[in-house]
Each structure stands twice: as C-alpha cells, then as structure tokens.
Amino acid sequence: MSRENSWWVNLWAYLELRWDLVLEDAIDHVVIVVISVALATIIGVALGVATYRTQRPRDLVLAVTGTFLTIPSLALFGIFIAVPGLGLGGRSVVVALVMYGLLPIVRNTIVGLREVDSAVVESAQGMGLGRRQRLLRVELPLAWPVILTGIRVSTLILIGIAAIGAYINGPGLGEEIFAGLANLSSVTALSDVIAGTLGIVVLAILFDLFYVGVSRITIPKGIR
Amino acid sequence: MMSNGQQSGARTNGSESKIRLENLSKTFPGQHEPAVDDLSMEIPEGEIVIFVGPSGCGKTTTMKLINRIIEPTGGRIFLDGEDVTKVNPDHLRRRIGYVIQQIGLFPHVTIADNIATVPRLLSWDKKRINDRVDELLTTVGMDPGQYRNRYPKELSGGQRQRVGVARAMSADPDVMLMDEPFGAIDPITRDRLQNEFLRLQEQIKKTIVFVTHDIDEAIKMGDRIAILGDQSRIAQFDTPERILVDPANDYVADFIGRGASLKRLSLSRVRDLELHQWPTTAESASHDDVNRLLDASDQSAVLVLDDQQRPVQWVNAEHLRRATPDRPLREIGLPADAVVQPNATLSDTLNEMLTARYSCAIVVDSDRAYQGIVDIDTINEAVRGMRLAEQGRLREEISSS
C-alpha cells in the first residue's frame, strides 16, 4: 500500500485494522446521546407542561433554553472543566448535551400542547376528567407527534455536538476526530478524521430510521 | 353558612325542580360589567329547557356555570336539592352530560373508547362498559359492529354528533347540558337529528338545558324556553306556546320576530289532530268498483292501497275512462305523494300539502300503513284552537290572581 493511494483505500485499510475501536467509539457515542436525549426529554417535556398555559414563564423558558443553544460548544466544554463536580469526562459532556437538547423539545412540547383543539379539552373537562387526566389522556397523546419531532431534531443536533465532547475526554466518535487532528503528521490522521465523521453521519441516519419506527408505533391511528 | 344550606335544602323539598340557580353571577377577571347578573331560575325534572338569546347575551356562560366549567363569582347552584356550588367539580361533571357545538370527540381514540370515557372514570367493569357502548350506539342509530372501532375522523358530521350525544349519556346522567349541539350541521341532517333527539327524549326523559340562538330551534325542541337579554337577564321563561301567544315585552316580541302564527305550526304534531278519512280501495279492486266508490263519495279521486294498507296511487274518474278495464290500478292515476307520519309537525305537513295534488297530506303509521288524511281546514282549526286555548288560560289566570 503506497502513500499515493487515494484516501478511501487508506480508510479501508485503517478500518480493517481498527474496526473494533471505531465500533466501540460508535457505541459510546450512541450511549451518551441516548442518555442526554432521555434526560433532555424528561426535563424538556416537564418544563413545557409546566409553562405552556402561562405566557411569562413560557417566554422565560424558551428564552433561556434558546440562549443555551447559542453558546459555542467548545467554549462551554472549556468552562465545564473548571466547574467542580463536572471537570473532564463524560459527565460534563452529558450536562452540556442536555442543555443543547432542551430547546427543540421544550418548544415543540409547548407548541404541541397549545395546538390541541380547545373543544376537545373542554369536552374532556365537561366529562369530569381532572387536570392530570386531561393532560395524560388527552393533551399529551394529541401533542405527541409534535413532541416526538422535537426529540428527533434534538437527537440529530446532539449527535453532532457530542463529537466535540472528546475535547474534554468525553467518549464517542469525537475521539477519532480529535486523535486525527492532534497528529496531523501521522499516517492515519486523515483516516481517523474521516472514520469519525462518517461514523457520525451513519449514526444520524440510523437514529432517523429509528424515529420513523417510533412514530409508526406510538402515534395513534386516529391522528396519523 | 351551615344554617343557610339547611334552609335552602328545606325549600326545595317537595318541589320538582331538578336544577335550581340562586342569584347566580359571573364577572370575568378584568371586567366591570358582570357577564351573568343575579340569575335565579328553576329547571323542572325531565324537561328540555332552552336558553335562547342574541349572541353575547351570556347564555353559554350561564350553561357552563351549571357544571362549573366556568366558576360562578356569586350565587349558588342546586342539583337535586343539593348545594353543588362548592363540591368537587370533576365529580359534579360526571353526573352531568355535556355536548358542545364542536363536539370535541377525542380524535386519537376509537368511537367505543370515546363513549367509554366516563364509565372508565367511574371504574365500571369491562363487560358492563362494552355492553353500554353497544347499547348507546344502537340508541343513536349507529351499528356497533360497524362503528365501534372507527376513529372520529372517519365519520360524517352527523355521525360525530350522534357519538357526542352517546358519549354524554354514557354514565346515564339525569341532566344533560347541550350548547348548540346541532349548530354546525347542514339543515337537512339537523332536522333529522332534532327529530331523533326528541323521540329519544320521550324515552329517556332527561333534564336538559339546551342553548341555541335560533328561536325556531327553541320552539321546536323546548318544553320551556328562557329568552335571555343582556347579562343573562330573563326576559321571559315560559312554554313555547305562551311565548308565541303572549310575549312578555317588546324585547321578546322582537326576538320571536314576525310570523309567530306560522311558528306555532311547529308546536303541534299530526298525532294531535283528528284525522279525516278519504275513500280508499284495495289495488286488486276492479275499475267498476272504483267507479261505484267515486259515485258514492263527494271526493273526486280514490286512494289506492296495497295489500299492506300502504298508499300507492290517486285514481279519479278521468284516469279510469282513459285506461283499458283490465289495467291494474297501480299503473294508472298519479303517485300518492305528500305522505307524513304522526310525529311530523304541522309546519312540515302544511309544506307537504302545498305541493300535493289533492290539497291534503296522507298520514301513515310507522309501518307506512294508511291512517287518514289532513287537509288545510284541519290545520286552520288546530291553529285557531291553540290560540283560543292560550287566551282562555290567560284570562283564567288574570281573573284568579
């Protein structure tokens, strides 16, 4: 294998040798994204449910979660190194990813709940469904398609940002990329970066397929 | 507070009012004028009471005060003599059926699940719920096998309305609140649903509060009508007959509008009239028989009935002369149109009659068998009778008071 070979031949050779490492990083990547999305969903839906009916808190929550998304990720990770209890490693990455993942979920929860036909909610109230039952049996199921879209968007954003987590020793495919960038002179530098990047693209596609399946299964037939 | 409650409890003893509203008021936050101002009213058991008035008069707000979808800011609500102004609103609402104009079926669950909502809240067992769903679908004229597992979006507007009514009746509440329930439906379907609902009410005898802005609907549906003015002030609360014959003031007269006499025709039904008879013959009769019948009668045609007594044709002497003697009666003459059933209103009957050939409407029973005929004179007498009866009743009241 000579040095004149094109990048994809190099990549192929690289993957043949190191596929187990790439796979391990990909699994770490998936794990950290899934944990972050799960936390962001719990917090985001809770915030949405708590604020969708009152304007001031609603605006506040949207403004704050919106601001999170504007902080450059590299800077945020840098700040977290100095925060006691976070520091280097996966925990900081998860906290940062949750912050980035909130906006789409909170926003879609609020929009979804506010779009539920008021006549449907009123008839539920008129039949004697209490506040909690209305929310769980009527409003959330009807808002679910919109909320699920929010979770999907959030996941796609986090798959990308999670790669930067490797900057503070976070797990995932970012490790490949940063390893490549740190040793630009090495033979495998380009292959490292490409393997990491392609891995992320493949993950994004797989996640998207997963969400197509989830929406098929969880969205009731009556509102599909 | 305690003694107050006992007092009012005592007052309702012996009275038949199902719902009593006492000095009920509602002022929305940030508004100076109350939307409902000091309303007191008794709603008798088993009757349809209509709240009617121009838009913005507070009639819907008043109705929603009863199940406390809107909480009153003053006054009290009694249901079966019990003060329900402060009880748990969700428990109160499970005792009261609620139908709104937009219906508000849950789009994400099936028709059966929609109807089963309240029974499930009340933790009925599965079999009882299933039986109840099937029973109610049948009651509102929908085949359970066909519709149970459909979703609301797969139904027409009229069918959704039926499901809405079925859902409101699911736990068999004594009281139903209906806010313009037929408002968003095309006129033909609306008319049919109104008639079906009245027929249903004859069996179920619920206490119904029904809100509409349409005085014609009020007259047709109501046992009693409350004509409401601004801030839900009662301009007149009375039977439809009395409101049409003796409007309490100019506001009510204006609201009824012109044509009060015509509207009165919606108050009576064919079954209240004495039917006239018309010469009839079996379709197997010979032409000679029919000719003899015509000679003996002062009418110019006979009505031909089939073997199940159902009207088929009008046949007169001219028809017979032009036809060969062996031609079946079914094939000559003119089709028997303008057929009405005993529950048709006089207004519908008059309408049929105006387009009929012999200026009369044929009355048939539910098996479409011939009962008799109604002509213009019968209707005229009925209207005159109604007016006299009301005036007589009024005079009696004035002299007795």
Interface residues (C-beta under 8 A of the other chain):
Chain A: D117 A119 V120 V121 E122 S123 A124 Q125 G126 M127 G128 L129 G130 Q133 V138 P141 L142 P220 K221 G222 I223
Chain B: N67 I69 P89 D90 H91 L92 R93 R94 I96 Y98 I100 Q102 I103 G104 L105 F106 P107 H108 V109 T110 T117 V118 L121 Y151 P152 K153 G164 R167 A168 L177
